[in-house]
Amino acid sequence: MKTLLLTFGLFLLVILGMAVGYIFSKRTIKGSCGGISSLGMKKVCDCDAPCDTLQKKLDEQKQQESKGITVDR
């Protein structure tokens, strides 16, 4: 029982340390949506539809192409 309580206390200290580090870093949690597209790659996932950021970029690219403007990457 002593080992269980010691382990639980250690986990609480680690979680508390991560929480304090997150609070003081003042950075927002970032998702991975659009991360690969920022590298110039197309959709490289198993999703049925691209995320909003990628879809916006694809729509803008289609509009430019329809106007006769080509974008080389």
TAWOLIN-V662036 format. One record per helix or strand of 2 or more residues. SS is the DSSP state (A for helix, B for strand). FROM is the first residue (numbers start at 1). TO is the last residue. If there is no record, write none. Layout:
BEGIN
SS|FROM|TO + SS|FROM|TO
END
This chain:
BEGIN
A|2|25 + A|37|39 + A|52|66
END
